[in-house]
Protein backbone atom coordinates (compact mmCIF):
# COMPACT_ATOMS: atom_id res chain seq x y z
CA UNK A 1 0.00 0.00 0.00
CA UNK A 2 1.32 3.37 -0.97
CA UNK A 3 1.52 6.17 1.55
CA UNK A 4 -0.06 9.54 0.78
CA UNK A 5 2.84 11.42 2.41
CA UNK A 6 5.37 13.06 0.10
CA UNK A 7 8.89 11.62 0.34
CA UNK A 8 11.15 13.37 2.83
CA UNK A 9 8.31 14.70 4.97
CA UNK A 10 9.03 14.99 8.70
CA UNK A 11 8.06 12.15 11.00
CA UNK A 12 5.14 12.53 13.36
CA UNK A 13 5.90 13.09 16.99
CA UNK A 14 4.92 10.16 19.20
CA UNK A 15 1.59 10.66 20.94
CA UNK A 16 2.15 8.40 23.93
CA UNK A 17 3.29 9.62 27.36
CA UNK A 18 6.06 7.03 27.72
CA UNK A 19 9.74 7.68 28.58
CA UNK A 20 11.32 5.17 26.19
CA UNK A 21 10.03 4.00 22.81
CA UNK A 22 9.51 5.22 19.26
CA UNK A 23 11.65 8.38 18.72
CA UNK A 24 12.59 8.37 22.41
CA UNK A 25 15.74 6.26 22.99
CA UNK A 26 17.00 5.67 26.53
CA UNK A 27 19.10 8.54 27.93
CA UNK A 28 22.24 6.42 28.30
CA UNK A 29 22.01 5.40 24.63
CA UNK A 30 21.76 8.96 23.31
CA UNK A 31 24.76 10.85 21.95
CA UNK A 32 26.19 13.49 24.25
CA UNK A 33 26.28 17.02 22.87
CA UNK A 34 29.52 17.96 21.10
CA UNK A 35 30.76 14.39 20.77
CA UNK A 36 30.78 12.27 17.62
CA UNK A 37 28.45 9.31 17.48
CA UNK A 38 31.27 7.07 16.19
CA UNK A 39 34.60 8.57 17.33
CA UNK A 40 36.69 5.53 16.38
CA UNK A 41 34.88 4.85 13.12
CA UNK A 42 36.29 4.74 9.62
CA UNK A 43 38.09 7.85 8.39
CA UNK A 44 36.17 10.09 6.03
CA UNK A 45 36.70 9.83 2.33
CA UNK A 46 38.30 7.28 0.05
CA UNK A 47 41.87 7.36 -1.24
CA UNK A 48 42.29 9.16 -4.54
CA UNK A 49 43.36 7.21 -7.64
CA UNK A 50 46.77 8.90 -7.38
CA UNK A 51 47.20 7.67 -3.80
CA UNK A 52 46.21 4.15 -4.82
CA UNK A 53 48.67 4.26 -7.73
CA UNK A 54 51.52 5.37 -5.45
CA UNK A 55 50.68 2.68 -2.89
CA UNK A 56 50.57 -0.05 -5.53
CA UNK A 57 53.80 1.14 -7.16
CA UNK A 58 55.56 1.04 -3.78
CA UNK A 59 54.76 -2.64 -3.18
CA UNK A 60 57.76 -4.93 -3.24
CA UNK A 61 57.85 -7.84 -5.68
CA UNK A 62 60.41 -10.46 -6.61
CA UNK A 63 61.92 -10.15 -10.08
CA UNK A 64 64.25 -12.58 -11.83
CA UNK A 65 67.27 -10.83 -13.35
CA UNK A 66 69.44 -13.36 -15.13
CA UNK A 67 69.97 -16.17 -12.61
CA UNK A 68 69.18 -14.07 -9.54
CA UNK A 69 65.84 -13.31 -7.90
CA UNK A 70 65.85 -9.76 -6.58
CA UNK A 71 63.26 -7.91 -4.46
CA UNK A 72 62.32 -4.44 -5.69
CA UNK A 73 59.35 -2.11 -5.84
CA UNK A 74 56.92 -2.36 -8.74
CA UNK A 75 57.85 1.19 -9.68
CA UNK A 76 61.52 0.27 -10.04
CA UNK A 77 60.64 -2.89 -11.97
CA UNK A 78 58.50 -0.88 -14.42
CA UNK A 79 61.31 1.61 -15.02
CA UNK A 80 63.79 -1.24 -15.58
CA UNK A 81 61.41 -2.83 -18.08
CA UNK A 82 60.85 0.50 -19.88
CA UNK A 83 64.59 1.04 -20.26
CA UNK A 84 65.11 -2.57 -21.39
CA UNK A 85 62.42 -2.19 -24.07
CA UNK A 86 63.94 1.12 -25.15
CA UNK A 87 67.41 -0.38 -25.53
CA UNK A 88 65.92 -3.08 -27.78
CA UNK A 89 64.83 -0.37 -30.23
CA UNK A 90 61.26 0.60 -29.29
CA UNK A 91 61.19 4.33 -30.14
CA UNK A 92 58.12 5.07 -28.00
CA UNK A 93 59.83 3.54 -24.96
CA UNK A 94 62.99 5.55 -25.69
CA UNK A 95 60.99 8.79 -25.86
CA UNK A 96 59.14 8.03 -22.64
CA UNK A 97 62.31 7.05 -20.79
CA UNK A 98 64.12 10.19 -21.98
CA UNK A 99 61.17 12.36 -20.98
CA UNK A 100 61.57 11.10 -17.42
CA UNK A 101 65.36 10.93 -17.42
CA UNK A 102 66.12 14.47 -18.56
CA UNK A 103 64.50 16.34 -15.63
CA UNK A 104 65.59 13.65 -13.16
CA UNK A 105 69.19 13.87 -14.32
CA UNK A 106 69.11 17.68 -14.14
CA UNK A 107 67.72 17.50 -10.60
CA UNK A 108 70.43 15.08 -9.49
CA UNK A 109 73.18 17.20 -11.01
CA UNK A 110 71.68 20.31 -9.41
CA UNK A 111 71.12 22.17 -12.67
CA UNK A 112 67.75 23.29 -13.98
CA UNK A 113 66.70 21.41 -17.10
CA UNK A 114 66.65 24.41 -19.48
CA UNK A 115 69.59 26.50 -18.25
CA UNK A 116 72.83 27.01 -20.13
CA UNK A 117 76.26 26.75 -18.50
CA UNK A 118 77.80 30.08 -17.46
CA UNK A 119 79.84 32.02 -20.02
CA UNK A 120 83.61 31.61 -20.07
CA UNK A 121 85.92 34.64 -19.88
CA UNK A 122 86.67 34.38 -23.61
CA UNK A 123 82.95 34.41 -24.45
CA UNK A 124 82.41 37.45 -22.22
CA UNK A 125 85.30 39.29 -23.93
CA UNK A 126 83.84 38.56 -27.39
CA UNK A 127 80.41 39.74 -26.22
CA UNK A 128 81.85 43.00 -24.84
CA UNK A 129 83.87 43.59 -28.03
CA UNK A 130 80.76 43.04 -30.16
CA UNK A 131 78.76 45.42 -27.96
CA UNK A 132 81.38 48.17 -28.31
CA UNK A 133 81.39 47.86 -32.10
CA UNK A 134 77.59 47.97 -32.35
CA UNK A 135 77.31 51.06 -30.13
CA UNK A 136 79.13 53.35 -32.52
CA UNK A 137 82.36 51.92 -33.82
CA UNK A 138 80.99 50.49 -37.10
CA UNK A 139 78.85 53.46 -38.23
CA UNK A 140 81.53 56.12 -37.74
C-alpha positions in Angstrom: 0.0 0.0 0.0 1.3 3.4 -1.0 1.5 6.2 1.6 -0.1 9.5 0.8 2.8 11.4 2.4 5.4 13.1 0.1 8.9 11.6 0.3 11.1 13.4 2.8 8.3 14.7 5.0 9.0 15.0 8.7 8.1 12.2 11.0 5.1 12.5 13.4 5.9 13.1 17.0 4.9 10.2 19.2 1.6 10.7 20.9 2.2 8.4 23.9 3.3 9.6 27.4 6.1 7.0 27.7 9.7 7.7 28.6 11.3 5.2 26.2 10.0 4.0 22.8 9.5 5.2 19.3 11.7 8.4 18.7 12.6 8.4 22.4 15.7 6.3 23.0 17.0 5.7 26.5 19.1 8.5 27.9 22.2 6.4 28.3 22.0 5.4 24.6 21.8 9.0 23.3 24.8 10.8 22.0 26.2 13.5 24.2 26.3 17.0 22.9 29.5 18.0 21.1 30.8 14.4 20.8 30.8 12.3 17.6 28.5 9.3 17.5 31.3 7.1 16.2 34.6 8.6 17.3 36.7 5.5 16.4 34.9 4.9 13.1 36.3 4.7 9.6 38.1 7.9 8.4 36.2 10.1 6.0 36.7 9.8 2.3 38.3 7.3 0.0 41.9 7.4 -1.2 42.3 9.2 -4.5 43.4 7.2 -7.6 46.8 8.9 -7.4 47.2 7.7 -3.8 46.2 4.1 -4.8 48.7 4.3 -7.7 51.5 5.4 -5.5 50.7 2.7 -2.9 50.6 -0.1 -5.5 53.8 1.1 -7.2 55.6 1.0 -3.8 54.8 -2.6 -3.2 57.8 -4.9 -3.2 57.8 -7.8 -5.7 60.4 -10.5 -6.6 61.9 -10.1 -10.1 64.2 -12.6 -11.8 67.3 -10.8 -13.4 69.4 -13.4 -15.1 70.0 -16.2 -12.6 69.2 -14.1 -9.5 65.8 -13.3 -7.9 65.8 -9.8 -6.6 63.3 -7.9 -4.5 62.3 -4.4 -5.7 59.3 -2.1 -5.8 56.9 -2.4 -8.7 57.9 1.2 -9.7 61.5 0.3 -10.0 60.6 -2.9 -12.0 58.5 -0.9 -14.4 61.3 1.6 -15.0 63.8 -1.2 -15.6 61.4 -2.8 -18.1 60.9 0.5 -19.9 64.6 1.0 -20.3 65.1 -2.6 -21.4 62.4 -2.2 -24.1 63.9 1.1 -25.2 67.4 -0.4 -25.5 65.9 -3.1 -27.8 64.8 -0.4 -30.2 61.3 0.6 -29.3 61.2 4.3 -30.1 58.1 5.1 -28.0 59.8 3.5 -25.0 63.0 5.5 -25.7 61.0 8.8 -25.9 59.1 8.0 -22.6 62.3 7.1 -20.8 64.1 10.2 -22.0 61.2 12.4 -21.0 61.6 11.1 -17.4 65.4 10.9 -17.4 66.1 14.5 -18.6 64.5 16.3 -15.6 65.6 13.6 -13.2 69.2 13.9 -14.3 69.1 17.7 -14.1 67.7 17.5 -10.6 70.4 15.1 -9.5 73.2 17.2 -11.0 71.7 20.3 -9.4 71.1 22.2 -12.7 67.7 23.3 -14.0 66.7 21.4 -17.1 66.7 24.4 -19.5 69.6 26.5 -18.2 72.8 27.0 -20.1 76.3 26.8 -18.5 77.8 30.1 -17.5 79.8 32.0 -20.0 83.6 31.6 -20.1 85.9 34.6 -19.9 86.7 34.4 -23.6 82.9 34.4 -24.5 82.4 37.4 -22.2 85.3 39.3 -23.9 83.8 38.6 -27.4 80.4 39.7 -26.2 81.8 43.0 -24.8 83.9 43.6 -28.0 80.8 43.0 -30.2 78.8 45.4 -28.0 81.4 48.2 -28.3 81.4 47.9 -32.1 77.6 48.0 -32.4 77.3 51.1 -30.1 79.1 53.3 -32.5 82.4 51.9 -33.8 81.0 50.5 -37.1 78.8 53.5 -38.2 81.5 56.1 -37.7 
